[in-house]
Amino acid sequence: MKGYQAMPVKRCGECRYFREHYTKISRGRYRALEYGHCVHPRLKKRRAEEYCPHWCARQKDTPAVL
């Protein structure tokens, strides 16, 4: 949009420290679940829609799942 920049959504699902969990649905196909875990500063369970004080934006060239 002209004159405005999109603000990042500061939820766990959009954080660089969030690792989403997947389930296998058929031969070689996976489906993302609505939860995962956070790796900063320690491992903890998180839902994608939660908010966290350690949120940090993902880099654009970094994939969501490593």
PDBQT receptor file of N, H, CA, C and O in Angstrom, charges set to zero:
ATOM      1  N   MET A   1       0.841  -1.177   0.000  1.00  0.00    +0.000 N 
ATOM      2  CA  MET A   1       0.000   0.000   0.000  1.00  0.00    +0.000 C 
ATOM      3  C   MET A   1       0.883   1.235   0.000  1.00  0.00    +0.000 C 
ATOM      4  O   MET A   1       1.962   1.248   0.592  1.00  0.00    +0.000 OA
ATOM      5  N   LYS A   2       0.426   2.229  -0.646  1.00  0.00    +0.000 N 
ATOM      6  H   LYS A   2      -0.450   2.219  -1.127  1.00  0.00    +0.000 HD
ATOM      7  CA  LYS A   2       1.197   3.453  -0.761  1.00  0.00    +0.000 C 
ATOM      8  C   LYS A   2       1.243   4.205   0.568  1.00  0.00    +0.000 C 
ATOM      9  O   LYS A   2       0.202   4.519   1.145  1.00  0.00    +0.000 OA
ATOM     10  N   GLY A   3       2.443   4.490   1.047  1.00  0.00    +0.000 N 
ATOM     11  H   GLY A   3       3.289   4.235   0.578  1.00  0.00    +0.000 HD
ATOM     12  CA  GLY A   3       2.611   5.265   2.266  1.00  0.00    +0.000 C 
ATOM     13  C   GLY A   3       2.575   4.471   3.556  1.00  0.00    +0.000 C 
ATOM     14  O   GLY A   3       2.907   5.008   4.613  1.00  0.00    +0.000 OA
ATOM     15  N   TYR A   4       2.184   3.214   3.499  1.00  0.00    +0.000 N 
ATOM     16  H   TYR A   4       1.915   2.778   2.640  1.00  0.00    +0.000 HD
ATOM     17  CA  TYR A   4       2.104   2.393   4.694  1.00  0.00    +0.000 C 
ATOM     18  C   TYR A   4       2.928   1.126   4.513  1.00  0.00    +0.000 C 
ATOM     19  O   TYR A   4       3.011   0.571   3.418  1.00  0.00    +0.000 OA
ATOM     20  N   GLN A   5       3.531   0.684   5.601  1.00  0.00    +0.000 N 
ATOM     21  H   GLN A   5       3.464   1.135   6.491  1.00  0.00    +0.000 HD
ATOM     22  CA  GLN A   5       4.240  -0.587   5.586  1.00  0.00    +0.000 C 
ATOM     23  C   GLN A   5       3.458  -1.580   6.431  1.00  0.00    +0.000 C 
ATOM     24  O   GLN A   5       2.904  -1.225   7.471  1.00  0.00    +0.000 OA
ATOM     25  N   ALA A   6       3.420  -2.808   5.982  1.00  0.00    +0.000 N 
ATOM     26  H   ALA A   6       3.870  -3.096   5.137  1.00  0.00    +0.000 HD
ATOM     27  CA  ALA A   6       2.722  -3.843   6.741  1.00  0.00    +0.000 C 
ATOM     28  C   ALA A   6       3.512  -4.158   8.004  1.00  0.00    +0.000 C 
ATOM     29  O   ALA A   6       4.717  -4.404   7.952  1.00  0.00    +0.000 OA
ATOM     30  N   MET A   7       2.830  -4.148   9.122  1.00  0.00    +0.000 N 
ATOM     31  H   MET A   7       1.851  -3.948   9.165  1.00  0.00    +0.000 HD
ATOM     32  CA  MET A   7       3.453  -4.491  10.394  1.00  0.00    +0.000 C 
ATOM     33  C   MET A   7       3.449  -6.006  10.547  1.00  0.00    +0.000 C 
ATOM     34  O   MET A   7       2.459  -6.656  10.212  1.00  0.00    +0.000 OA
ATOM     35  N   PRO A   8       4.545  -6.581  11.050  1.00  0.00    +0.000 N 
ATOM     36  CA  PRO A   8       4.558  -8.037  11.239  1.00  0.00    +0.000 C 
ATOM     37  C   PRO A   8       3.592  -8.456  12.346  1.00  0.00    +0.000 C 
ATOM     38  O   PRO A   8       3.402  -7.738  13.328  1.00  0.00    +0.000 OA
ATOM     39  N   VAL A   9       2.997  -9.610  12.171  1.00  0.00    +0.000 N 
ATOM     40  H   VAL A   9       3.152 -10.193  11.374  1.00  0.00    +0.000 HD
ATOM     41  CA  VAL A   9       2.108 -10.170  13.190  1.00  0.00    +0.000 C 
ATOM     42  C   VAL A   9       3.012 -10.773  14.259  1.00  0.00    +0.000 C 
ATOM     43  O   VAL A   9       3.797 -11.675  13.965  1.00  0.00    +0.000 OA
ATOM     44  N   LYS A  10       2.914 -10.293  15.478  1.00  0.00    +0.000 N 
ATOM     45  H   LYS A  10       2.277  -9.560  15.717  1.00  0.00    +0.000 HD
ATOM     46  CA  LYS A  10       3.829 -10.737  16.536  1.00  0.00    +0.000 C 
ATOM     47  C   LYS A  10       3.246 -11.903  17.328  1.00  0.00    +0.000 C 
ATOM     48  O   LYS A  10       3.080 -11.829  18.545  1.00  0.00    +0.000 OA
ATOM     49  N   ARG A  11       2.938 -12.986  16.603  1.00  0.00    +0.000 N 
ATOM     50  H   ARG A  11       3.073 -13.046  15.614  1.00  0.00    +0.000 HD
ATOM     51  CA  ARG A  11       2.461 -14.212  17.236  1.00  0.00    +0.000 C 
ATOM     52  C   ARG A  11       3.524 -15.279  17.067  1.00  0.00    +0.000 C 
ATOM     53  O   ARG A  11       4.383 -15.169  16.192  1.00  0.00    +0.000 OA
ATOM     54  N   CYS A  12       3.475 -16.293  17.881  1.00  0.00    +0.000 N 
ATOM     55  H   CYS A  12       2.778 -16.383  18.592  1.00  0.00    +0.000 HD
ATOM     56  CA  CYS A  12       4.470 -17.367  17.841  1.00  0.00    +0.000 C 
ATOM     57  C   CYS A  12       4.584 -18.004  16.461  1.00  0.00    +0.000 C 
ATOM     58  O   CYS A  12       5.687 -18.359  16.046  1.00  0.00    +0.000 OA
ATOM     59  N   GLY A  13       3.489 -18.157  15.748  1.00  0.00    +0.000 N 
ATOM     60  H   GLY A  13       2.592 -17.869  16.086  1.00  0.00    +0.000 HD
ATOM     61  CA  GLY A  13       3.512 -18.777  14.441  1.00  0.00    +0.000 C 
ATOM     62  C   GLY A  13       4.333 -17.996  13.419  1.00  0.00    +0.000 C 
ATOM     63  O   GLY A  13       4.723 -18.552  12.393  1.00  0.00    +0.000 OA
ATOM     64  N   GLU A  14       4.601 -16.727  13.679  1.00  0.00    +0.000 N 
ATOM     65  H   GLU A  14       4.285 -16.276  14.513  1.00  0.00    +0.000 HD
ATOM     66  CA  GLU A  14       5.372 -15.879  12.772  1.00  0.00    +0.000 C 
ATOM     67  C   GLU A  14       6.771 -15.559  13.325  1.00  0.00    +0.000 C 
ATOM     68  O   GLU A  14       7.457 -14.681  12.803  1.00  0.00    +0.000 OA
ATOM     69  N   CYS A  15       7.185 -16.260  14.362  1.00  0.00    +0.000 N 
ATOM     70  H   CYS A  15       6.627 -16.973  14.787  1.00  0.00    +0.000 HD
ATOM     71  CA  CYS A  15       8.468 -15.988  15.031  1.00  0.00    +0.000 C 
ATOM     72  C   CYS A  15       9.582 -16.865  14.462  1.00  0.00    +0.000 C 
ATOM     73  O   CYS A  15       9.338 -17.993  14.032  1.00  0.00    +0.000 OA
ATOM     74  N   ARG A  16      10.792 -16.345  14.463  1.00  0.00    +0.000 N 
ATOM     75  H   ARG A  16      10.991 -15.429  14.812  1.00  0.00    +0.000 HD
ATOM     76  CA  ARG A  16      11.933 -17.116  13.956  1.00  0.00    +0.000 C 
ATOM     77  C   ARG A  16      12.306 -18.272  14.876  1.00  0.00    +0.000 C 
ATOM     78  O   ARG A  16      12.990 -19.199  14.442  1.00  0.00    +0.000 OA
ATOM     79  N   TYR A  17      11.876 -18.243  16.130  1.00  0.00    +0.000 N 
ATOM     80  H   TYR A  17      11.320 -17.490  16.483  1.00  0.00    +0.000 HD
ATOM     81  CA  TYR A  17      12.208 -19.300  17.081  1.00  0.00    +0.000 C 
ATOM     82  C   TYR A  17      11.148 -20.399  17.161  1.00  0.00    +0.000 C 
ATOM     83  O   TYR A  17      11.352 -21.396  17.854  1.00  0.00    +0.000 OA
ATOM     84  N   PHE A  18      10.020 -20.236  16.466  1.00  0.00    +0.000 N 
ATOM     85  H   PHE A  18       9.855 -19.426  15.903  1.00  0.00    +0.000 HD
ATOM     86  CA  PHE A  18       8.924 -21.201  16.518  1.00  0.00    +0.000 C 
ATOM     87  C   PHE A  18       9.146 -22.316  15.513  1.00  0.00    +0.000 C 
ATOM     88  O   PHE A  18       9.443 -22.051  14.348  1.00  0.00    +0.000 OA
ATOM     89  N   ARG A  19       9.007 -23.558  15.949  1.00  0.00    +0.000 N 
ATOM     90  H   ARG A  19       8.765 -23.773  16.895  1.00  0.00    +0.000 HD
ATOM     91  CA  ARG A  19       9.122 -24.731  15.086  1.00  0.00    +0.000 C 
ATOM     92  C   ARG A  19       7.768 -25.429  15.077  1.00  0.00    +0.000 C 
ATOM     93  O   ARG A  19       7.343 -25.982  16.092  1.00  0.00    +0.000 OA
ATOM     94  N   GLU A  20       7.100 -25.404  13.947  1.00  0.00    +0.000 N 
ATOM     95  H   GLU A  20       7.446 -24.955  13.123  1.00  0.00    +0.000 HD
ATOM     96  CA  GLU A  20       5.776 -25.980  13.825  1.00  0.00    +0.000 C 
ATOM     97  C   GLU A  20       5.837 -27.501  13.727  1.00  0.00    +0.000 C 
ATOM     98  O   GLU A  20       6.770 -28.053  13.144  1.00  0.00    +0.000 OA
ATOM     99  N   HIS A  21       4.847 -28.172  14.295  1.00  0.00    +0.000 N 
ATOM    100  H   HIS A  21       4.089 -27.723  14.769  1.00  0.00    +0.000 HD
ATOM    101  CA  HIS A  21       4.770 -29.624  14.233  1.00  0.00    +0.000 C 
ATOM    102  C   HIS A  21       3.869 -30.032  13.075  1.00  0.00    +0.000 C 
ATOM    103  O   HIS A  21       2.956 -29.300  12.694  1.00  0.00    +0.000 OA
ATOM    104  N   TYR A  22       4.139 -31.212  12.521  1.00  0.00    +0.000 N 
ATOM    105  H   TYR A  22       4.881 -31.807  12.831  1.00  0.00    +0.000 HD
ATOM    106  CA  TYR A  22       3.397 -31.735  11.376  1.00  0.00    +0.000 C 
ATOM    107  C   TYR A  22       2.929 -33.150  11.661  1.00  0.00    +0.000 C 
ATOM    108  O   TYR A  22       3.483 -33.836  12.520  1.00  0.00    +0.000 OA
ATOM    109  N   THR A  23       1.901 -33.586  10.933  1.00  0.00    +0.000 N 
ATOM    110  H   THR A  23       1.451 -33.028  10.235  1.00  0.00    +0.000 HD
ATOM    111  CA  THR A  23       1.431 -34.959  11.011  1.00  0.00    +0.000 C 
ATOM    112  C   THR A  23       1.400 -35.529   9.594  1.00  0.00    +0.000 C 
ATOM    113  O   THR A  23       1.091 -34.819   8.637  1.00  0.00    +0.000 OA
ATOM    114  N   LYS A  24       1.718 -36.794   9.473  1.00  0.00    +0.000 N 
ATOM    115  H   LYS A  24       1.969 -37.371  10.251  1.00  0.00    +0.000 HD
ATOM    116  CA  LYS A  24       1.723 -37.451   8.168  1.00  0.00    +0.000 C 
ATOM    117  C   LYS A  24       0.294 -37.880   7.839  1.00  0.00    +0.000 C 
ATOM    118  O   LYS A  24      -0.332 -38.600   8.617  1.00  0.00    +0.000 OA
ATOM    119  N   ILE A  25      -0.227 -37.439   6.684  1.00  0.00    +0.000 N 
ATOM    120  H   ILE A  25       0.282 -36.855   6.052  1.00  0.00    +0.000 HD
ATOM    121  CA  ILE A  25      -1.610 -37.757   6.325  1.00  0.00    +0.000 C 
ATOM    122  C   ILE A  25      -1.706 -38.852   5.275  1.00  0.00    +0.000 C 
ATOM    123  O   ILE A  25      -2.717 -39.551   5.209  1.00  0.00    +0.000 OA
ATOM    124  N   SER A  26      -0.688 -39.015   4.463  1.00  0.00    +0.000 N 
ATOM    125  H   SER A  26       0.133 -38.447   4.517  1.00  0.00    +0.000 HD
ATOM    126  CA  SER A  26      -0.656 -40.106   3.494  1.00  0.00    +0.000 C 
ATOM    127  C   SER A  26       0.781 -40.281   3.033  1.00  0.00    +0.000 C 
ATOM    128  O   SER A  26       1.690 -39.639   3.560  1.00  0.00    +0.000 OA
ATOM    129  N   ARG A  27       0.981 -41.122   2.080  1.00  0.00    +0.000 N 
ATOM    130  H   ARG A  27       0.242 -41.644   1.652  1.00  0.00    +0.000 HD
ATOM    131  CA  ARG A  27       2.324 -41.440   1.607  1.00  0.00    +0.000 C 
ATOM    132  C   ARG A  27       3.078 -40.182   1.157  1.00  0.00    +0.000 C 
ATOM    133  O   ARG A  27       2.808 -39.641   0.085  1.00  0.00    +0.000 OA
ATOM    134  N   GLY A  28       4.012 -39.730   1.974  1.00  0.00    +0.000 N 
ATOM    135  H   GLY A  28       4.231 -40.170   2.845  1.00  0.00    +0.000 HD
ATOM    136  CA  GLY A  28       4.838 -38.582   1.622  1.00  0.00    +0.000 C 
ATOM    137  C   GLY A  28       4.174 -37.223   1.760  1.00  0.00    +0.000 C 
ATOM    138  O   GLY A  28       4.764 -36.217   1.367  1.00  0.00    +0.000 OA
ATOM    139  N   ARG A  29       2.958 -37.161   2.311  1.00  0.00    +0.000 N 
ATOM    140  H   ARG A  29       2.479 -37.979   2.631  1.00  0.00    +0.000 HD
ATOM    141  CA  ARG A  29       2.261 -35.884   2.476  1.00  0.00    +0.000 C 
ATOM    142  C   ARG A  29       2.117 -35.577   3.961  1.00  0.00    +0.000 C 
ATOM    143  O   ARG A  29       1.804 -36.454   4.767  1.00  0.00    +0.000 OA
ATOM    144  N   TYR A  30       2.353 -34.310   4.308  1.00  0.00    +0.000 N 
ATOM    145  H   TYR A  30       2.607 -33.598   3.654  1.00  0.00    +0.000 HD
ATOM    146  CA  TYR A  30       2.280 -33.873   5.690  1.00  0.00    +0.000 C 
ATOM    147  C   TYR A  30       1.340 -32.684   5.803  1.00  0.00    +0.000 C 
ATOM    148  O   TYR A  30       1.161 -31.929   4.847  1.00  0.00    +0.000 OA
ATOM    149  N   ARG A  31       0.746 -32.526   6.968  1.00  0.00    +0.000 N 
ATOM    150  H   ARG A  31       0.891 -33.139   7.744  1.00  0.00    +0.000 HD
ATOM    151  CA  ARG A  31      -0.145 -31.409   7.242  1.00  0.00    +0.000 C 
ATOM    152  C   ARG A  31       0.348 -30.684   8.483  1.00  0.00    +0.000 C 
ATOM    153  O   ARG A  31       0.672 -31.312   9.490  1.00  0.00    +0.000 OA
ATOM    154  N   ALA A  32       0.405 -29.352   8.408  1.00  0.00    +0.000 N 
ATOM    155  H   ALA A  32       0.142 -28.841   7.589  1.00  0.00    +0.000 HD
ATOM    156  CA  ALA A  32       0.848 -28.547   9.544  1.00  0.00    +0.000 C 
ATOM    157  C   ALA A  32      -0.215 -28.556  10.638  1.00  0.00    +0.000 C 
ATOM    158  O   ALA A  32      -1.411 -28.490  10.354  1.00  0.00    +0.000 OA
ATOM    159  N   LEU A  33       0.227 -28.639  11.882  1.00  0.00    +0.000 N 
ATOM    160  H   LEU A  33       1.199 -28.693  12.113  1.00  0.00    +0.000 HD
ATOM    161  CA  LEU A  33      -0.668 -28.571  13.029  1.00  0.00    +0.000 C 
ATOM    162  C   LEU A  33      -0.662 -27.140  13.565  1.00  0.00    +0.000 C 
ATOM    163  O   LEU A  33       0.178 -26.333  13.170  1.00  0.00    +0.000 OA
ATOM    164  N   GLU A  34      -1.585 -26.830  14.451  1.00  0.00    +0.000 N 
ATOM    165  H   GLU A  34      -2.268 -27.486  14.772  1.00  0.00    +0.000 HD
ATOM    166  CA  GLU A  34      -1.680 -25.479  14.993  1.00  0.00    +0.000 C 
ATOM    167  C   GLU A  34      -0.796 -25.269  16.229  1.00  0.00    +0.000 C 
ATOM    168  O   GLU A  34      -0.964 -24.288  16.953  1.00  0.00    +0.000 OA
ATOM    169  N   TYR A  35       0.125 -26.173  16.465  1.00  0.00    +0.000 N 
ATOM    170  H   TYR A  35       0.262 -26.970  15.877  1.00  0.00    +0.000 HD
ATOM    171  CA  TYR A  35       1.025 -25.997  17.592  1.00  0.00    +0.000 C 
ATOM    172  C   TYR A  35       2.421 -26.444  17.213  1.00  0.00    +0.000 C 
ATOM    173  O   TYR A  35       2.641 -27.024  16.149  1.00  0.00    +0.000 OA
ATOM    174  N   GLY A  36       3.355 -26.165  18.096  1.00  0.00    +0.000 N 
ATOM    175  H   GLY A  36       3.177 -25.694  18.960  1.00  0.00    +0.000 HD
ATOM    176  CA  GLY A  36       4.745 -26.525  17.866  1.00  0.00    +0.000 C 
ATOM    177  C   GLY A  36       5.537 -26.264  19.135  1.00  0.00    +0.000 C 
ATOM    178  O   GLY A  36       5.035 -26.462  20.241  1.00  0.00    +0.000 OA
ATOM    179  N   HIS A  37       6.771 -25.820  18.975  1.00  0.00    +0.000 N 
ATOM    180  H   HIS A  37       7.179 -25.659  18.076  1.00  0.00    +0.000 HD
ATOM    181  CA  HIS A  37       7.557 -25.474  20.142  1.00  0.00    +0.000 C 
ATOM    182  C   HIS A  37       8.464 -24.289  19.839  1.00  0.00    +0.000 C 
ATOM    183  O   HIS A  37       8.791 -24.016  18.684  1.00  0.00    +0.000 OA
ATOM    184  N   CYS A  38       8.862 -23.595  20.893  1.00  0.00    +0.000 N 
ATOM    185  H   CYS A  38       8.597 -23.817  21.831  1.00  0.00    +0.000 HD
ATOM    186  CA  CYS A  38       9.732 -22.435  20.821  1.00  0.00    +0.000 C 
ATOM    187  C   CYS A  38      11.122 -22.883  21.282  1.00  0.00    +0.000 C 
ATOM    188  O   CYS A  38      11.241 -23.666  22.224  1.00  0.00    +0.000 OA
ATOM    189  N   VAL A  39      12.155 -22.394  20.629  1.00  0.00    +0.000 N 
ATOM    190  H   VAL A  39      12.058 -21.757  19.864  1.00  0.00    +0.000 HD
ATOM    191  CA  VAL A  39      13.511 -22.819  20.976  1.00  0.00    +0.000 C 
ATOM    192  C   VAL A  39      14.317 -21.735  21.691  1.00  0.00    +0.000 C 
ATOM    193  O   VAL A  39      15.509 -21.922  21.932  1.00  0.00    +0.000 OA
ATOM    194  N   HIS A  40      13.687 -20.599  22.037  1.00  0.00    +0.000 N 
ATOM    195  H   HIS A  40      12.718 -20.448  21.841  1.00  0.00    +0.000 HD
ATOM    196  CA  HIS A  40      14.415 -19.511  22.678  1.00  0.00    +0.000 C 
ATOM    197  C   HIS A  40      13.666 -19.021  23.893  1.00  0.00    +0.000 C 
ATOM    198  O   HIS A  40      12.456 -18.832  23.762  1.00  0.00    +0.000 OA
ATOM    199  N   PRO A  41      14.216 -18.798  25.021  1.00  0.00    +0.000 N 
ATOM    200  CA  PRO A  41      15.567 -19.122  25.450  1.00  0.00    +0.000 C 
ATOM    201  C   PRO A  41      15.713 -20.575  25.872  1.00  0.00    +0.000 C 
ATOM    202  O   PRO A  41      16.826 -21.055  26.089  1.00  0.00    +0.000 OA
ATOM    203  N   ARG A  42      14.578 -21.282  25.990  1.00  0.00    +0.000 N 
ATOM    204  H   ARG A  42      13.674 -20.892  25.814  1.00  0.00    +0.000 HD
ATOM    205  CA  ARG A  42      14.596 -22.716  26.289  1.00  0.00    +0.000 C 
ATOM    206  C   ARG A  42      13.423 -23.343  25.566  1.00  0.00    +0.000 C 
ATOM    207  O   ARG A  42      12.530 -22.630  25.108  1.00  0.00    +0.000 OA
ATOM    208  N   LEU A  43      13.404 -24.654  25.453  1.00  0.00    +0.000 N 
ATOM    209  H   LEU A  43      14.129 -25.234  25.825  1.00  0.00    +0.000 HD
ATOM    210  CA  LEU A  43      12.346 -25.361  24.742  1.00  0.00    +0.000 C 
ATOM    211  C   LEU A  43      11.047 -25.307  25.528  1.00  0.00    +0.000 C 
ATOM    212  O   LEU A  43      11.020 -25.646  26.711  1.00  0.00    +0.000 OA
ATOM    213  N   LYS A  44       9.962 -24.879  24.871  1.00  0.00    +0.000 N 
ATOM    214  H   LYS A  44       9.984 -24.603  23.910  1.00  0.00    +0.000 HD
ATOM    215  CA  LYS A  44       8.658 -24.832  25.524  1.00  0.00    +0.000 C 
ATOM    216  C   LYS A  44       7.557 -25.005  24.480  1.00  0.00    +0.000 C 
ATOM    217  O   LYS A  44       7.712 -24.577  23.336  1.00  0.00    +0.000 OA
ATOM    218  N   LYS A  45       6.453 -25.625  24.867  1.00  0.00    +0.000 N 
ATOM    219  H   LYS A  45       6.326 -25.972  25.796  1.00  0.00    +0.000 HD
ATOM    220  CA  LYS A  45       5.321 -25.853  23.961  1.00  0.00    +0.000 C 
ATOM    221  C   LYS A  45       4.614 -24.531  23.708  1.00  0.00    +0.000 C 
ATOM    222  O   LYS A  45       4.449 -23.718  24.617  1.00  0.00    +0.000 OA
ATOM    223  N   ARG A  46       4.195 -24.323  22.450  1.00  0.00    +0.000 N 
ATOM    224  H   ARG A  46       4.329 -24.984  21.712  1.00  0.00    +0.000 HD
ATOM    225  CA  ARG A  46       3.472 -23.105  22.085  1.00  0.00    +0.000 C 
ATOM    226  C   ARG A  46       2.432 -23.410  21.022  1.00  0.00    +0.000 C 
ATOM    227  O   ARG A  46       2.606 -24.320  20.211  1.00  0.00    +0.000 OA
ATOM    228  N   ARG A  47       1.352 -22.646  21.033  1.00  0.00    +0.000 N 
ATOM    229  H   ARG A  47       1.210 -21.907  21.692  1.00  0.00    +0.000 HD
ATOM    230  CA  ARG A  47       0.372 -22.687  19.955  1.00  0.00    +0.000 C 
ATOM    231  C   ARG A  47       0.719 -21.543  18.996  1.00  0.00    +0.000 C 
ATOM    232  O   ARG A  47       1.268 -20.527  19.422  1.00  0.00    +0.000 OA
ATOM    233  N   ALA A  48       0.407 -21.698  17.725  1.00  0.00    +0.000 N 
ATOM    234  H   ALA A  48      -0.039 -22.524  17.379  1.00  0.00    +0.000 HD
ATOM    235  CA  ALA A  48       0.768 -20.712  16.710  1.00  0.00    +0.000 C 
ATOM    236  C   ALA A  48       0.156 -19.339  16.973  1.00  0.00    +0.000 C 
ATOM    237  O   ALA A  48       0.736 -18.328  16.575  1.00  0.00    +0.000 OA
ATOM    238  N   GLU A  49      -1.005 -19.276  17.635  1.00  0.00    +0.000 N 
ATOM    239  H   GLU A  49      -1.476 -20.096  17.958  1.00  0.00    +0.000 HD
ATOM    240  CA  GLU A  49      -1.657 -17.984  17.863  1.00  0.00    +0.000 C 
ATOM    241  C   GLU A  49      -1.249 -17.303  19.171  1.00  0.00    +0.000 C 
ATOM    242  O   GLU A  49      -1.731 -16.206  19.454  1.00  0.00    +0.000 OA
ATOM    243  N   GLU A  50      -0.388 -17.909  19.967  1.00  0.00    +0.000 N 
ATOM    244  H   GLU A  50       0.003 -18.801  19.737  1.00  0.00    +0.000 HD
ATOM    245  CA  GLU A  50       0.053 -17.305  21.223  1.00  0.00    +0.000 C 
ATOM    246  C   GLU A  50       1.017 -16.148  20.984  1.00  0.00    +0.000 C 
ATOM    247  O   GLU A  50       1.609 -16.018  19.912  1.00  0.00    +0.000 OA
ATOM    248  N   TYR A  51       1.157 -15.316  22.008  1.00  0.00    +0.000 N 
ATOM    249  H   TYR A  51       0.677 -15.423  22.878  1.00  0.00    +0.000 HD
ATOM    250  CA  TYR A  51       2.101 -14.214  21.980  1.00  0.00    +0.000 C 
ATOM    251  C   TYR A  51       3.207 -14.489  22.994  1.00  0.00    +0.000 C 
ATOM    252  O   TYR A  51       2.967 -15.113  24.028  1.00  0.00    +0.000 OA
ATOM    253  N   CYS A  52       4.422 -14.021  22.697  1.00  0.00    +0.000 N 
ATOM    254  H   CYS A  52       4.618 -13.514  21.858  1.00  0.00    +0.000 HD
ATOM    255  CA  CYS A  52       5.570 -14.314  23.552  1.00  0.00    +0.000 C 
ATOM    256  C   CYS A  52       6.460 -13.067  23.651  1.00  0.00    +0.000 C 
ATOM    257  O   CYS A  52       6.606 -12.350  22.661  1.00  0.00    +0.000 OA
ATOM    258  N   PRO A  53       7.053 -12.794  24.807  1.00  0.00    +0.000 N 
ATOM    259  CA  PRO A  53       7.942 -11.627  24.928  1.00  0.00    +0.000 C 
ATOM    260  C   PRO A  53       9.262 -11.788  24.179  1.00  0.00    +0.000 C 
ATOM    261  O   PRO A  53       9.986 -10.809  23.999  1.00  0.00    +0.000 OA
ATOM    262  N   HIS A  54       9.585 -12.999  23.742  1.00  0.00    +0.000 N 
ATOM    263  H   HIS A  54       8.997 -13.794  23.889  1.00  0.00    +0.000 HD
ATOM    264  CA  HIS A  54      10.850 -13.247  23.022  1.00  0.00    +0.000 C 
ATOM    265  C   HIS A  54      10.667 -13.231  21.506  1.00  0.00    +0.000 C 
ATOM    266  O   HIS A  54      11.551 -13.682  20.778  1.00  0.00    +0.000 OA
ATOM    267  N   TRP A  55       9.535 -12.720  21.018  1.00  0.00    +0.000 N 
ATOM    268  H   TRP A  55       8.817 -12.354  21.610  1.00  0.00    +0.000 HD
ATOM    269  CA  TRP A  55       9.225 -12.742  19.589  1.00  0.00    +0.000 C 
ATOM    270  C   TRP A  55      10.288 -11.994  18.793  1.00  0.00    +0.000 C 
ATOM    271  O   TRP A  55      10.739 -10.921  19.193  1.00  0.00    +0.000 OA
ATOM    272  N   CYS A  56      10.677 -12.569  17.672  1.00  0.00    +0.000 N 
ATOM    273  H   CYS A  56      10.311 -13.440  17.347  1.00  0.00    +0.000 HD
ATOM    274  CA  CYS A  56      11.651 -11.963  16.763  1.00  0.00    +0.000 C 
ATOM    275  C   CYS A  56      11.210 -12.297  15.337  1.00  0.00    +0.000 C 
ATOM    276  O   CYS A  56      10.876 -13.445  15.045  1.00  0.00    +0.000 OA
ATOM    277  N   ALA A  57      11.207 -11.312  14.460  1.00  0.00    +0.000 N 
ATOM    278  H   ALA A  57      11.478 -10.379  14.697  1.00  0.00    +0.000 HD
ATOM    279  CA  ALA A  57      10.734 -11.515  13.088  1.00  0.00    +0.000 C 
ATOM    280  C   ALA A  57      11.592 -12.529  12.340  1.00  0.00    +0.000 C 
ATOM    281  O   ALA A  57      12.807 -12.594  12.523  1.00  0.00    +0.000 OA
ATOM    282  N   ARG A  58      10.934 -13.316  11.494  1.00  0.00    +0.000 N 
ATOM    283  H   ARG A  58       9.947 -13.263  11.345  1.00  0.00    +0.000 HD
ATOM    284  CA  ARG A  58      11.645 -14.241  10.615  1.00  0.00    +0.000 C 
ATOM    285  C   ARG A  58      12.335 -13.458   9.525  1.00  0.00    +0.000 C 
ATOM    286  O   ARG A  58      11.826 -12.435   9.068  1.00  0.00    +0.000 OA
ATOM    287  N   GLN A  59      13.484 -13.930   9.109  1.00  0.00    +0.000 N 
ATOM    288  H   GLN A  59      13.898 -14.761   9.480  1.00  0.00    +0.000 HD
ATOM    289  CA  GLN A  59      14.149 -13.314   7.971  1.00  0.00    +0.000 C 
ATOM    290  C   GLN A  59      13.456 -13.796   6.715  1.00  0.00    +0.000 C 
ATOM    291  O   GLN A  59      13.019 -14.945   6.656  1.00  0.00    +0.000 OA
ATOM    292  N   LYS A  60      13.344 -12.942   5.706  1.00  0.00    +0.000 N 
ATOM    293  H   LYS A  60      13.699 -12.009   5.753  1.00  0.00    +0.000 HD
ATOM    294  CA  LYS A  60      12.582 -13.269   4.500  1.00  0.00    +0.000 C 
ATOM    295  C   LYS A  60      13.143 -14.444   3.733  1.00  0.00    +0.000 C 
ATOM    296  O   LYS A  60      12.368 -15.199   3.145  1.00  0.00    +0.000 OA
ATOM    297  N   ASP A  61      14.460 -14.641   3.709  1.00  0.00    +0.000 N 
ATOM    298  H   ASP A  61      15.089 -14.028   4.187  1.00  0.00    +0.000 HD
ATOM    299  CA  ASP A  61      15.046 -15.723   2.930  1.00  0.00    +0.000 C 
ATOM    300  C   ASP A  61      15.189 -17.012   3.719  1.00  0.00    +0.000 C 
ATOM    301  O   ASP A  61      15.675 -18.005   3.178  1.00  0.00    +0.000 OA
ATOM    302  N   THR A  62      14.776 -17.027   4.994  1.00  0.00    +0.000 N 
ATOM    303  H   THR A  62      14.380 -16.221   5.433  1.00  0.00    +0.000 HD
ATOM    304  CA  THR A  62      14.871 -18.211   5.835  1.00  0.00    +0.000 C 
ATOM    305  C   THR A  62      13.559 -18.983   5.776  1.00  0.00    +0.000 C 
ATOM    306  O   THR A  62      12.509 -18.382   6.003  1.00  0.00    +0.000 OA
ATOM    307  N   PRO A  63      13.563 -20.270   5.484  1.00  0.00    +0.000 N 
ATOM    308  CA  PRO A  63      12.326 -21.053   5.469  1.00  0.00    +0.000 C 
ATOM    309  C   PRO A  63      11.754 -21.194   6.883  1.00  0.00    +0.000 C 
ATOM    310  O   PRO A  63      12.479 -21.099   7.873  1.00  0.00    +0.000 OA
ATOM    311  N   ALA A  64      10.450 -21.420   6.955  1.00  0.00    +0.000 N 
ATOM    312  H   ALA A  64       9.861 -21.497   6.151  1.00  0.00    +0.000 HD
ATOM    313  CA  ALA A  64       9.769 -21.538   8.244  1.00  0.00    +0.000 C 
ATOM    314  C   ALA A  64      10.221 -22.773   9.010  1.00  0.00    +0.000 C 
ATOM    315  O   ALA A  64      10.330 -22.736  10.236  1.00  0.00    +0.000 OA
ATOM    316  N   VAL A  65      10.484 -23.860   8.306  1.00  0.00    +0.000 N 
ATOM    317  H   VAL A  65      10.396 -23.890   7.310  1.00  0.00    +0.000 HD
ATOM    318  CA  VAL A  65      10.895 -25.102   8.945  1.00  0.00    +0.000 C 
ATOM    319  C   VAL A  65      12.286 -25.457   8.442  1.00  0.00    +0.000 C 
ATOM    320  O   VAL A  65      12.532 -25.526   7.238  1.00  0.00    +0.000 OA
ATOM    321  N   LEU A  66      13.180 -25.679   9.380  1.00  0.00    +0.000 N 
ATOM    322  H   LEU A  66      12.979 -25.624  10.358  1.00  0.00    +0.000 HD
ATOM    323  CA  LEU A  66      14.560 -26.022   8.998  1.00  0.00    +0.000 C 
ATOM    324  C   LEU A  66      14.784 -27.501   9.107  1.00  0.00    +0.000 C 
ATOM    325  O   LEU A  66      15.883 -27.981   8.827  1.00  0.00    +0.000 OA
TER     326      LEU A  66
